[in-house]
Amino acid sequence: MKKVTGLLMSLLLVIMAGCSSNNFDIKLSTPKSFTPGQSSPIQLTILDPDGKPVKGAKVSAILNMNGMSHGDLSLKMQETGNGVYVGSASFEMEGDYTANISIDYNGEKTKVEKRFSIVNKKAQ
């Protein structure tokens, strides 16, 4: 009985993982550097499995600095056309960041993580 229960639990986990798979091709574009006190553009390009631009999605992102806990940057992304969504963030520190991206498209909700690094222009 324990083997059957274990098998059923394993199958359930596989099915759940399959349901939450990402069906989008998402490209994150960020600047290489920022100026303190100024907003920096963040851009996402979202394509469906056929390579067509995703239009009309609700997209947001939360940026957090890896290894730090001094607050997150929350962005609402605005669609500009052809599957491109833009927002802006005011960075306080240079470093490595994770963008936790949420997409709500035709009732399908997807969450994706993308990583990037950014440096202070004045430090260059």
Stockholm file with secondary structure:
# STOCKHOLM 1.0

chainA/1-124         MKKVTGLLMSLLLVIMAGCSSNNFDIKLSTPKSFTPGQSSPIQLTILDPDGKPVKGAKVSAILNMNGMSHGDLSLKMQETGNGVYVGSASFEMEGDYTANISIDYNGEKTKVEKRFSIVNKKAQ
#=GR chainA/1-124 SS CHHHHHHHHHHHHHHHHHHTCCCSEEEEECCSEECTTSCEEEEEEEECTTSCBCCSCEEEEEEEETTCCSCCEEEEEEEEETTEEEEEECCSSCEEEEEEEEEEETTEEEEEEEEEEEEEGGGC
#=GC SS_cons         CHHHHHHHHHHHHHHHHHHTCCCSEEEEECCSEECTTSCEEEEEEEECTTSCBCCSCEEEEEEEETTCCSCCEEEEEEEEETTEEEEEECCSSCEEEEEEEEEEETTEEEEEEEEEEEEEGGGC
//
